Amino acid sequence: MIRVVEYTTRFQDARTRLTGLPGWARGVVLLAAMPGLLLVSLSILAFLVSIAALLLLAVPAYRLMQLITGAGRSNAAPSDGVIVEQGGAYDSPGRKRVEATIIDPAAVDPAAVDRAAD
């Protein structure tokens, strides 16, 4: 934690010294830093281009291999978000199966709700 405070203090000191310079001197420092900033931005651009090239080559090859081998196909029918648990999931000790019925309040007779509240 001491190092974080030390680095923060150093950064603030450098910022104070840089902003304390006259405008023309800050321009000279910016001009001197321009090649480094350009190289950093070109490195980031080269990284992004290499990722794009990787995807452009790998994704079609992956899809072709899936098509040829038939891998990745699922025999299960889509369940529309309903999870059906197989038997035996509640056989372990300490687990208990709980069943619940959800009633839509809009479908319930309002008179029956009032009687139940009394």
Protein Blocks (a to p, Z undefined) as FASTA:
>chain_A
ZZmmmmmmmmmmmmmmmmmpcfklmmmmmmmmmmmmmmmmmmmmmmmmmmmmmmmmmmmm
mmmmmmmnopoiafbdceehpacddehklmpghiacdddddddfklpcfklmmmmmZZ
